[in-house]
Amino acid sequence: MIPNIVFVSPQGREQLVRSLIDDYRTRSPYVAYLVRSRQGLLTTIAHLEKLLSRIKADSLVVMSSIVGVCVRMFLERREHCLGRFTRDFTILTVPDEKVQLVENFLTQLHSELERDPMWISSTRDQLDAAELVLERVVMSHIYIHALYPNGDGDVSRDQ
C-alpha cells in the first residue's frame, strides 16, 4: 500500500514554519531552565562523589588508628611476653633460629589476637590490619638487634 502524499501550499508551509518558530520561542526558556538544572545536578553529583571519597579516606584513617590503639592495648597485657621474646631474640646468634623464633611468636600472637574478647566481633579486614600492626610493633622491638646484631661494630662497618 502506498501512503497518501499530501501536498501543502506555499502559504501552509509558511504558516507551519511560523508555528514552529513560535513554538521554539515559547519553549526556549524552559529548555534553558532544563539545561541549567542538569548542570546544577551534575555539579551536585560531582561534589557528593568528592565528599564520599573523602569520607572513605577518613574512615580508613580512623579504622587504622582504632586498630593501632586496640593492638597497643592487646600488647600492653602481654608486655612480659614481648620483653621475653626480645631477650630471646638478642641471645640467639643463628639467623635461621631468629627467623623461626619470630615466626613462632607472631603465630602465637595472631592466634591469641583472634581469641581475644576485644577482637571476637571484628571483620577479617580488621583482623588483617591488626595482624599487620602487630607485626610492625614486634619488628620495631627487635629492629636494632636484627639489623645490627654486633652493635656499633656493624654501624661503623656499614659506614
FIBATI-891034 format. One record per atom (N, C-alpha, C): residue in one letter; x, y, z. Coordinates in steps of 0.05 Angstrom, whole numbers, plus 5000, padded with zeros to 4 digits. Atoms other than C-alpha are relative to their C-alpha. Layout:
AXYZ/...
! end
This chain:
M501749775000/M500050005000/M501850255000/I498549765003/I502850674981/I498750225017/P501249794983/P501951235032/P499050244983/N501049765014/N497951845011/N501950235005/I498249784998/I502452424997/I498350254998/V501649764999/V499453095016/V501950234992/F498449775009/F502053704980/F498950245015/V500749774984/V502054335022/V500650254983/S499649765015/S501155004991/S502250175013/P497949824989/P506655535000/P499050155024/Q501049854977/Q502155915048/Q499949815025/G500050194978/G501255285090/G502749945011/R497250044991/R508755175092/R500950235017/E499249774985/E509855885115/E498750015027/Q501550014975/Q504555815168/Q501249785019/L498750224985/L507755155191/L502750095012/V497449904991/V514655475195/V499750215022/R500649794980/R511856075234/R499149875026/S501050154977/S508355595281/S502349875015/L497650134988/L514855205293/L501850215014/I498349794989/I518755855305/I498750105026/D501449914976/D513456095355/D500249795023/D499850224980/D513455415390/D502849995012/Y497350004990/Y521055445395/Y500550235019/R499649774983/R520856145424/R498649965027/T501450034974/T515755955477/T501449785017/R498750214985/R519655325496/R502950055007/S497149964995/S526755605495/S500650085029/P499349954972/P526455895566/P499949745016/Y500250254986/Y524255215591/Y502349814994/V497750165008/V529754865552/V502550115015/A497749884986/A534855355582/A499949935029/Y500450084972/Y531955215651/Y500949715004/L499350284997/L532754465640/L503049964997/V497150025003/V539954555617/V501450105025/R498849904975/R541654985678/R499649805023/S500650194978/S538254485724/S501849754997/R498350235004/R542153905693/R502950065008/Q497349924993/Q548654285701/Q500350025031/G499949994970/G546954425774/G500049735012/L500150274990/L545253695786/L502749864996/L497450125005/L551753475754/L502250105019/T498149884981/T555653955797/T499649895028/T500650124974/T552053695859/T501049715002/I499150285000/I553552975840/I503049995002/A497050004998/A560953135830/A500950085028/H499349924973/H561153485897/H499549775020/L500750224982/L557652905932/L502049764996/E498050215005/E562452405899/E502750075013/K497549914987/K568352815924/K499849975030/L500450034971/L565452835994/L500049705008/L500050294995/L564252075991/L502849895000/S497250105000/S571451945972/S501550105024/R498749904976/R573752396029/R499149845025/I501050154977/I569252026078/I501349725000/K498750265001/K572051356054/K502950025009/A497349964991/A579151616063/A500250055030/D500149944971/D577451886132/D499449755016/S500750254985/S574251226152/S502349815001/L497650184999/L580550846132/L502050105020/V498149894981/V584851316173/V499049955029/V501250054973/V580151256233/V500249715007/M499950294995/M579850506226/M502949915007/S497250074995/S587450446223/S500950115027/S499349894974/S588050896284/S498849835023/I501450164980/I582950496323/I501449725003/V498650265000/V586449846303/V502650035014/G497549954987/G593050136325/G499850025030/V500549974971/V590350336393/V499349735013/C500850264989/C587049656403/C502349805001/V497650185000/V593449286384/V501850085023/R498349924977/R597349706434/R498849915026/M501350104976/M592249536487/M500449705003/F499650295000/F592848806468/F502849935008/L497250064993/L600348826473/L500850095028/E499549914972/E600349206539/E499549785020/R500650234982/R597248596571/R502049784996/R498050215005/R602848176541/R502850114999/E497449875000/E608648636555/E502249825009/H497950194991/H612348096593/H500849804979/C499350195022/C611847616534/C501750144978/L498449855019/L614448156487/L502850055009/G497349964988/G620248306534/G501649744999/R498650265001/R621947566539/R500849934972/F499450065029/F621547496463/F502450174991/T497849825008/T626248096454/T502749895011/R497650114988/R631247796503/R500949754986/D499450255014/D630847116470/D501250054972/F499049935027/F631947436402/F502950105001/T497349894998/T638147816425/T502149785007/I498250214992/I641147176455/I500849824976/L499550175023/L640546776391/L502050124981/T498049905018/T646246826341/T499549904971/V500450115026/V644046386283/V497550124987/P502349875013/P639546756233/P497549834997/D502350175004/D635146156219/D498549965026/E501450034974/E633646076293/E498550265006/K501349744996/K631946816297/K497450014984/V502450005018/V627146746238/V497949825012/Q502050194989/Q623846136269/Q498850115026/L501049884976/L623146496336/L497950224994/V501949785008/V619847106302/V497449884989/E502450125012/E615146666262/E498249875021/N501550134978/N613146256323/N498650205018/F501149804983/F612046876365/F497650144987/L502249865014/L607847226312/L497649814996/T502250205002/T603746586301/T498449985026/Q501250014973/Q602446556376/Q498350255005/L501549754996/L600447286379/L497550024982/H502250005018/H595947216318/H497749835011/S502150174989/S592146636349/S498850125025/E501149874976/E591547006416/E498350244992/L501549775009/L589147616379/L497249924990/E502650085010/E583547236344/E498249895022/R501750104977/R581246936411/R499550225020/D500349784980/D581747596449/D497150114998/P502849905000/P574847856471/P499650264985/M500249745014/M576348546441/M499849964970/W499950055029/W577348236372/W498049804990/I501850225009/I571947696370/I498050094979/S502049915019/S566848106332/S501150164977/S498849845022/S571748436284/S499849854974/T500150115027/T571648326209/T502849894993/R497550115010/R577047966170/R502050224993/D498349775007/D579648636144/D501350125025/Q499049894976/Q580348896214/Q502149825013/L498050194989/L583948266237/L502650014983/D497649985017/D588648316177/D501650255007/A498749754993/A590149046194/A501349985027/A498950044973/A591248856267/A502549834999/E497650175002/E596048306248/E502350154988/L497949835011/L599948796205/L501250185020/V499049824979/V600449296262/V501549845020/L498650184980/L602348726309/L502849934990/E497450075011/E607948506263/E501950245000/R498449765001/R610449226256/R501050075028/V499249944972/V610549326332/V502149805009/V498050214992/V614248666343/V502650054986/M497549955015/M619248826289/M501450265009/S498749764990/S620449516317/S501549955026/H498650074976/H622449196383/H502749864995/I497650155006/I627748766350/I501650124977/Y498849895024/Y629749226293/Y503050045003/I497249954996/I636449446321/I501649745003/H498650264995/H638248736343/H500049834974/A500150155025/A636248456275/A501950114979/L498349885020/L639948956232/L502950045009/Y497449954989/Y645849086277/Y500549825024/P499650194977/P647048456319/P502650045015/N497449964987/N654148666334/N500350295010/G500149734988/G652149366356/G501450204982/D498649795014/D656649946337/D502049904979/G498250125020/G661449486300/G498749984973/D501550025026/D656149366247/D499550284988/V500549735010/V654550106242/V502550124988/S497649895010/S661750316233/S500949854975/R499250155023/R663049756183/R498250084976/D501749915022/D656949976142/D500750274989/Q499349735008/Q659350686141/Q502649994984/
! end
